[in-house]
Amino acid sequence: MEFPMGSTTEDDGFGICHRLERRNAGLQVPTVTDTRTIRVKFPRGSITYSVDSLDDDKLQRLFPAATRLLSIVRVSLKPGSEVTVEGYGLPFANPGHPSEGWLNKLEPIVGDKTLVDILMQRDFTFIVHKPSHVLRRDWNEDQLPPPFSYPYGTLHDWDMERFDNLIKNNKGHQFWPAWTFDDQNSHTAALVQSQIQDVRWLCHAAEQIAEQRFLARFVTTKEDENAGGDELSSFAIISLTGEFLNHYDAPLRHLIRDQFLTVELYNKPEDEGHATSLDARIVAHPTEIEPPLKNFRPAGKDELILQVRNTEGSDHSRAPIFGNWIALRFSPNLNETKRKVDAVCSLQSGRRPSNLLALDAPKLDNYPTGTCTPANELEFRMSLHRALVLGSGFWSVLRDFKPLSVSSPATVVLPCVPDVNLLDIRDATFMDALMMEILPTDRDRFRQYFSKRALGLGLMTAGPGFGKTTALSVATLGMGETLGPIFASAPTHVAVNTFAARLYAISSSLVNRYNKDKKEKDHVRRKLVVRGYDDEEYEAFQSLLRDPKETDDATSDPWKRPGRWNLHLSKTHWLLMCLRSRAVPSMHPCDSIAIHRLQRQVDKDSKLVRLRRVASGTISWEEYANGKMVDKNVIEALFRRILEAADIVCTTPAQSCGKFYRNWKKTKARGFAVDEAANMTRPDLYSLWGNTMMPCILAGDEKQLPPAVISLDEKDSQGNAINRLGRDAKISPLEFFQGLGMPVYRLRTQLRMAHGLFDLSKRFIYPDVDCTYGPGCSIELDAHRIGRDIEFFVLAKYPQLNAAPTGSLQPIFIHCEGSHCHTDPITKSKSNRDQVIVALDFILGFISSTARRVQPSQIIIITPYTANMHVIEEIRKRPKYASLASMKPAKTISSFQGQESDIVVAIMATTKQSGPGMTTDEHQLNVMLSRHRSGLIIVGDIYVTGRLGDERNNGRRQVQVGRDKFQVRGTNREVSWVSATVLRSVHQTLWDNKRVNMI
């Protein structure tokens, strides 16, 4: 049954809804819809039915437009059976149309029959526009395939032996991804196996690789200095055999991405026990080692180079010796997988509630009144949560709802899921001040959307540059003002840092606006936003006491994964502020009362006098270290007090389950907010959010990078899919809830990019979003002067190019004819030195043309491939490019998601000989096309997808953009036909606009 949605629901603040449609290679994707569908399924083997011609003239006259014979089908349910209903209870809006009453209030549809009466009847009659003999043939249960079920049993809790047996005994093709699940077991099986199968094959490969013995030679740097730190280290050059590389090609590619491993040294290859075990890390580009290596020649294609940490007391005499046997021990992280598996299993019936505050959760609107017990309401919430993740609607929960009233134990059927007001702010002045952070054209619909959230679940989507993180921060602060403490998260550390910083910045702006012209007693305070970290917090604190200037490198350790800890808003940040450290700004009068109170208490604590003095610079670190230092337990107790006082805690999902933040999440958090939710896995969200249907807002862009699945397209030697549930793992929670049909709040105004620079993305990636450029996008603004500069430079340097249309800027493509693409034999990552040099020369020339008014720091280079990123950094060290030293290090496209720069130079690295490779991925391409503010330069091979326009194509048929196939030659000259993609459409558009320069 389909019901029409209102035509103005998005503008009215209800949101936009989606339905699933088959698109790419038959896969379903959420697509904007204007109808709400309720699907009724009859139970197989539990019905009786008859098919007859419709001979009743009275009924025939009801269908005057029928062009064929009509049939009447009568279906009856057998005793004890019932229909399955999908799509029931979802939010619906169509003001003025009777369907709104039918779905939202269960008003009669015909006579006194409501929607529930129709769904719960035992006998059904249908008039079908098809002859009866054809219908009898087609409507035959015997022709259906057997019912589908996953072959993984009903036990899904963590048990590696059981998992291994299930995987071993159930090999085969990859399953189609499921957007709905018939029951909890199917949901649990699919998501648990999607995580287990993604990593377990790597574990087995790592164990087998550890049994191999390789001959290694050890070298040191030329000056016998240590590279990358103060600790003793040497370098091992390991020769890998072709047989080994062929056998472990796929797993090795993934294992070495981790960079860190352990090496075991043996005196003889046949020895059972190793002589010593040392930490090591992979050196992807040995030419970058400073100082250079002694006795080093360029690595052969089958050589692996490791930097090995020599611990104190180890046998350093091995370093220059050539006759060493070595084993490589990789350690895939199963702890992360277990966390996700446990989270999925927590959504099964009978599991304990994850959030203790669910017993005091926010009020549910549209909810029957009566005397209720908190325990019963909690069970209702958990049932709604379980139904939500099945993706089939809420019929099973809402049809058997018990009012929980002492006087009325009978069940009733609810028409739709309850709402939660996430913006229930009584202070109108405060609400108006908060709404000033939202565009004037969006304020009414923003307030309406978040004031009536079905299940307390908000979904927000936006393309790049639309202010998504800002809008999410406003919603989060409003939710915090309504409910209390909020747990904020994102899938990566960089995204969490950005979210935390934006929350604090907007809270500060809001407080300044609200307090203006008010008496001090009426002032409000900034939220205490804490960016949470783990064990490295104490180390960072001590480091900043030692040297307050080392704010960006406080926890640097070459033997740890980089890029995690950041000072801003960390517990270290707030504690140093209480201690009046020079490493952080002074405390603001409007900062949280709790943090001011802590500072006063620290000031009065005689045991902390020396700590205050070293933090403020009154005494040196040496003087402090030579006297009585404050015990670590005292510092960590102060950290805990900061955490306890926090209004908003920001961590990754993994950190939220760790020892430092798990308790805060369970006992204090009254709501959750997630940025970049389209890049997060569903098990990750479950581990953060729990199972008690607490209010939650998810924001992201499903058109950018999806969750990472390392085994997505991998197969074993027999052609079986390594991860049979890999496609399920790619569906993010944001996209899944879109597919269910939950209303979505969309941002529709481009705020960052200069006018014209979003056109390619709008045309090929976001065609269904009616978006406009905001006032800050005018190219005449000083903020976009650099964009005008680069347009002037390009037109002067390449006069054959067309100028961008008046009032706009456009991307430029620099085609590198004859460039060579190198593919690493181990990692399969691509690099292209020719394109890198062209790009760096272009940047150098552009900056020189502005008399250095434009700074290199305003430009960033991004590339799809890690190998090319290292080549960029290697070539940048040449004296010729010394003036570009202030330009930030090059980034891969995936690592630069969520970040931006004035000018972006994207180096594709691929050629028509190598084929387009991963640059055909629309998500990667979208990120590449959207990181700039004022200019985008693409350096690559314009013919990577074949000839364009009216050019000759070597006798081959012309490729029609977006529809046909184009021919690609691989590195071994193998020929394949690949479907035309957005990449080709982008190339064709730039070609047609004469924005391609040939070099």
KAWOQUI-V101343 format. One record per backbone hydrogen bond with DSSP energy under -0.5 kcal/mol. CO is the residue of the C=O (numbers start at 1). NH is the residue of the N-H. If there is no record, write none. Layout:
# KAWOQUI-V101343
co=CO nh=NH
co=CO nh=NH
This chain:
# KAWOQUI-V101343
co=1 nh=38
co=3 nh=36
co=6 nh=9
co=8 nh=12
co=9 nh=13
co=9 nh=14
co=9 nh=15
co=10 nh=13
co=16 nh=744
co=17 nh=33
co=19 nh=31
co=21 nh=29
co=23 nh=26
co=24 nh=27
co=27 nh=23
co=29 nh=21
co=31 nh=19
co=33 nh=17
co=34 nh=5
co=36 nh=3
co=37 nh=39
co=39 nh=86
co=41 nh=84
co=43 nh=46
co=46 nh=78
co=48 nh=76
co=50 nh=74
co=52 nh=72
co=53 nh=55
co=55 nh=57
co=56 nh=60
co=57 nh=61
co=59 nh=62
co=60 nh=63
co=63 nh=66
co=70 nh=54
co=71 nh=128
co=72 nh=52
co=73 nh=126
co=74 nh=50
co=75 nh=124
co=76 nh=48
co=78 nh=81
co=84 nh=41
co=86 nh=39
co=87 nh=90
co=88 nh=394
co=89 nh=417
co=93 nh=6
co=94 nh=97
co=97 nh=100
co=97 nh=101
co=98 nh=101
co=98 nh=102
co=99 nh=103
co=100 nh=104
co=101 nh=105
co=101 nh=107
co=110 nh=113
co=112 nh=114
co=113 nh=109
co=113 nh=110
co=114 nh=118
co=115 nh=119
co=116 nh=120
co=117 nh=121
co=118 nh=121
co=122 nh=77
co=124 nh=75
co=126 nh=73
co=126 nh=128
co=128 nh=71
co=128 nh=130
co=131 nh=135
co=132 nh=136
co=133 nh=137
co=134 nh=138
co=135 nh=139
co=138 nh=140
co=140 nh=143
co=141 nh=144
co=150 nh=152
co=154 nh=156
co=159 nh=163
co=160 nh=164
co=161 nh=165
co=162 nh=166
co=163 nh=167
co=164 nh=168
co=165 nh=169
co=166 nh=170
co=167 nh=170
co=172 nh=721
co=183 nh=187
co=184 nh=188
co=185 nh=189
co=186 nh=190
co=187 nh=191
co=188 nh=192
co=189 nh=193
co=190 nh=194
co=191 nh=195
co=192 nh=195
co=192 nh=196
co=193 nh=197
co=195 nh=199
co=196 nh=199
co=196 nh=200
co=197 nh=201
co=199 nh=202
co=199 nh=203
co=200 nh=204
co=201 nh=205
co=202 nh=206
co=203 nh=207
co=204 nh=208
co=205 nh=209
co=206 nh=210
co=207 nh=211
co=208 nh=211
co=209 nh=212
co=209 nh=328
co=214 nh=326
co=215 nh=239
co=216 nh=324
co=217 nh=237
co=219 nh=235
co=220 nh=294
co=221 nh=224
co=225 nh=221
co=226 nh=229
co=232 nh=310
co=234 nh=308
co=235 nh=219
co=235 nh=237
co=236 nh=238
co=236 nh=306
co=237 nh=217
co=238 nh=240
co=238 nh=304
co=241 nh=245
co=242 nh=246
co=243 nh=247
co=244 nh=248
co=246 nh=249
co=248 nh=252
co=249 nh=253
co=250 nh=254
co=251 nh=255
co=252 nh=256
co=254 nh=257
co=255 nh=258
co=256 nh=259
co=258 nh=260
co=259 nh=282
co=261 nh=280
co=262 nh=329
co=263 nh=278
co=264 nh=327
co=265 nh=275
co=265 nh=276
co=266 nh=325
co=268 nh=271
co=276 nh=265
co=278 nh=263
co=279 nh=309
co=280 nh=261
co=281 nh=307
co=282 nh=284
co=285 nh=288
co=286 nh=289
co=292 nh=222
co=293 nh=296
co=300 nh=303
co=302 nh=240
co=304 nh=238
co=305 nh=283
co=306 nh=236
co=306 nh=308
co=307 nh=281
co=308 nh=234
co=308 nh=310
co=309 nh=311
co=311 nh=314
co=314 nh=316
co=315 nh=318
co=316 nh=319
co=318 nh=321
co=321 nh=218
co=322 nh=324
co=324 nh=216
co=325 nh=266
co=326 nh=214
co=327 nh=264
co=327 nh=329
co=328 nh=330
co=329 nh=262
co=332 nh=334
co=333 nh=337
co=334 nh=338
co=335 nh=339
co=336 nh=340
co=337 nh=341
co=338 nh=342
co=339 nh=343
co=340 nh=344
co=341 nh=345
co=342 nh=346
co=344 nh=347
co=345 nh=348
co=348 nh=351
co=354 nh=356
co=355 nh=358
co=356 nh=359
co=357 nh=360
co=358 nh=361
co=363 nh=365
co=365 nh=419
co=370 nh=372
co=373 nh=377
co=374 nh=378
co=375 nh=379
co=376 nh=380
co=377 nh=381
co=378 nh=382
co=379 nh=383
co=380 nh=384
co=381 nh=385
co=382 nh=386
co=383 nh=387
co=384 nh=388
co=385 nh=389
co=386 nh=390
co=387 nh=390
co=387 nh=391
co=387 nh=392
co=388 nh=391
co=390 nh=181
co=392 nh=87
co=394 nh=397
co=394 nh=398
co=395 nh=399
co=398 nh=401
co=398 nh=414
co=401 nh=403
co=401 nh=412
co=405 nh=408
co=408 nh=405
co=410 nh=403
co=412 nh=401
co=412 nh=414
co=418 nh=455
co=419 nh=365
co=420 nh=422
co=420 nh=453
co=421 nh=424
co=423 nh=425
co=424 nh=426
co=426 nh=428
co=427 nh=431
co=428 nh=432
co=429 nh=433
co=430 nh=434
co=431 nh=435
co=432 nh=436
co=434 nh=437
co=435 nh=438
co=439 nh=442
co=439 nh=443
co=440 nh=443
co=442 nh=446
co=443 nh=447
co=444 nh=448
co=445 nh=449
co=446 nh=450
co=447 nh=451
co=448 nh=452
co=449 nh=452
co=450 nh=422
co=452 nh=454
co=453 nh=420
co=453 nh=456
co=454 nh=457
co=456 nh=458
co=456 nh=696
co=458 nh=698
co=459 nh=745
co=460 nh=700
co=461 nh=747
co=463 nh=466
co=465 nh=751
co=465 nh=752
co=467 nh=471
co=468 nh=472
co=469 nh=473
co=470 nh=474
co=471 nh=475
co=472 nh=476
co=473 nh=477
co=474 nh=478
co=475 nh=479
co=476 nh=480
co=477 nh=481
co=478 nh=482
co=479 nh=483
co=479 nh=484
co=480 nh=484
co=485 nh=670
co=485 nh=671
co=486 nh=488
co=486 nh=649
co=487 nh=673
co=488 nh=651
co=489 nh=675
co=492 nh=496
co=493 nh=497
co=494 nh=498
co=495 nh=499
co=496 nh=500
co=497 nh=501
co=498 nh=502
co=499 nh=503
co=500 nh=504
co=501 nh=505
co=502 nh=506
co=503 nh=507
co=504 nh=508
co=505 nh=509
co=506 nh=510
co=507 nh=511
co=508 nh=512
co=509 nh=513
co=510 nh=514
co=511 nh=515
co=512 nh=516
co=515 nh=518
co=519 nh=522
co=520 nh=523
co=527 nh=529
co=528 nh=530
co=528 nh=647
co=528 nh=648
co=529 nh=531
co=530 nh=532
co=530 nh=650
co=531 nh=571
co=534 nh=537
co=535 nh=538
co=535 nh=539
co=536 nh=540
co=537 nh=541
co=538 nh=542
co=539 nh=543
co=540 nh=544
co=541 nh=545
co=542 nh=546
co=543 nh=547
co=547 nh=550
co=549 nh=551
co=550 nh=553
co=551 nh=567
co=553 nh=556
co=557 nh=560
co=567 nh=570
co=569 nh=531
co=570 nh=574
co=571 nh=575
co=572 nh=576
co=573 nh=577
co=574 nh=578
co=575 nh=579
co=576 nh=581
co=577 nh=580
co=581 nh=584
co=588 nh=591
co=590 nh=526
co=592 nh=596
co=593 nh=597
co=594 nh=598
co=595 nh=599
co=596 nh=600
co=597 nh=601
co=598 nh=602
co=599 nh=603
co=600 nh=604
co=601 nh=605
co=602 nh=605
co=604 nh=606
co=605 nh=608
co=606 nh=609
co=608 nh=612
co=609 nh=613
co=610 nh=614
co=611 nh=615
co=612 nh=616
co=613 nh=617
co=613 nh=618
co=613 nh=619
co=615 nh=582
co=620 nh=624
co=621 nh=625
co=622 nh=626
co=624 nh=627
co=627 nh=629
co=631 nh=634
co=631 nh=635
co=632 nh=636
co=633 nh=637
co=634 nh=638
co=635 nh=639
co=636 nh=640
co=637 nh=641
co=638 nh=642
co=639 nh=643
co=640 nh=644
co=641 nh=645
co=642 nh=646
co=643 nh=646
co=647 nh=486
co=648 nh=530
co=649 nh=488
co=650 nh=532
co=651 nh=490
co=652 nh=656
co=653 nh=657
co=654 nh=657
co=655 nh=658
co=655 nh=661
co=658 nh=661
co=658 nh=662
co=661 nh=665
co=662 nh=666
co=663 nh=667
co=664 nh=668
co=664 nh=669
co=666 nh=356
co=666 nh=357
co=671 nh=487
co=672 nh=697
co=673 nh=489
co=674 nh=699
co=675 nh=491
co=676 nh=679
co=677 nh=680
co=677 nh=734
co=680 nh=733
co=681 nh=685
co=682 nh=686
co=683 nh=687
co=684 nh=688
co=685 nh=688
co=685 nh=689
co=686 nh=690
co=695 nh=672
co=696 nh=458
co=697 nh=674
co=698 nh=460
co=699 nh=677
co=700 nh=462
co=701 nh=704
co=709 nh=712
co=711 nh=714
co=711 nh=723
co=714 nh=722
co=716 nh=719
co=720 nh=716
co=722 nh=724
co=723 nh=726
co=724 nh=175
co=725 nh=729
co=726 nh=730
co=728 nh=731
co=730 nh=707
co=730 nh=732
co=731 nh=682
co=732 nh=736
co=733 nh=737
co=734 nh=738
co=735 nh=739
co=736 nh=740
co=737 nh=741
co=737 nh=742
co=738 nh=18
co=738 nh=741
co=744 nh=16
co=744 nh=746
co=745 nh=461
co=748 nh=772
co=750 nh=774
co=754 nh=757
co=755 nh=809
co=756 nh=759
co=758 nh=762
co=759 nh=763
co=760 nh=764
co=761 nh=765
co=761 nh=766
co=766 nh=769
co=768 nh=770
co=769 nh=771
co=772 nh=750
co=774 nh=777
co=775 nh=778
co=777 nh=755
co=778 nh=781
co=781 nh=784
co=782 nh=785
co=784 nh=787
co=784 nh=788
co=785 nh=789
co=786 nh=790
co=787 nh=791
co=788 nh=792
co=789 nh=793
co=790 nh=794
co=791 nh=795
co=792 nh=796
co=793 nh=797
co=794 nh=798
co=798 nh=801
co=805 nh=808
co=812 nh=938
co=813 nh=815
co=813 nh=997
co=814 nh=940
co=815 nh=817
co=815 nh=999
co=816 nh=819
co=820 nh=822
co=822 nh=824
co=822 nh=831
co=824 nh=828
co=829 nh=824
co=830 nh=868
co=831 nh=822
co=832 nh=836
co=833 nh=837
co=834 nh=838
co=835 nh=839
co=836 nh=840
co=837 nh=841
co=838 nh=842
co=839 nh=843
co=840 nh=844
co=841 nh=845
co=842 nh=846
co=843 nh=847
co=844 nh=848
co=845 nh=849
co=846 nh=850
co=847 nh=850
co=847 nh=852
co=848 nh=851
co=850 nh=853
co=855 nh=858
co=856 nh=859
co=858 nh=903
co=859 nh=888
co=860 nh=905
co=861 nh=891
co=862 nh=907
co=863 nh=893
co=865 nh=869
co=866 nh=870
co=867 nh=871
co=868 nh=872
co=869 nh=873
co=870 nh=874
co=871 nh=875
co=872 nh=876
co=873 nh=877
co=874 nh=877
co=875 nh=878
co=878 nh=881
co=879 nh=882
co=881 nh=884
co=882 nh=885
co=884 nh=887
co=891 nh=863
co=892 nh=896
co=893 nh=896
co=894 nh=897
co=896 nh=899
co=901 nh=933
co=902 nh=933
co=902 nh=934
co=902 nh=935
co=903 nh=860
co=904 nh=906
co=904 nh=937
co=905 nh=862
co=905 nh=907
co=906 nh=908
co=906 nh=939
co=907 nh=864
co=911 nh=915
co=912 nh=969
co=916 nh=919
co=917 nh=920
co=918 nh=921
co=921 nh=925
co=922 nh=926
co=923 nh=927
co=924 nh=928
co=925 nh=929
co=927 nh=930
co=928 nh=931
co=931 nh=901
co=933 nh=754
co=935 nh=904
co=936 nh=812
co=937 nh=906
co=937 nh=939
co=938 nh=814
co=938 nh=940
co=939 nh=908
co=940 nh=816
co=940 nh=942
co=941 nh=944
co=943 nh=946
co=948 nh=951
co=953 nh=956
co=958 nh=960
co=959 nh=961
co=960 nh=963
co=960 nh=964
co=964 nh=980
co=966 nh=978
co=968 nh=976
co=970 nh=973
co=974 nh=970
co=976 nh=968
co=976 nh=978
co=978 nh=966
co=981 nh=985
co=982 nh=986
co=983 nh=987
co=984 nh=988
co=985 nh=989
co=986 nh=990
co=987 nh=991
co=988 nh=992
co=989 nh=993
co=990 nh=995
co=991 nh=994
co=994 nh=802
co=995 nh=813
co=995 nh=997
co=997 nh=815
co=997 nh=999
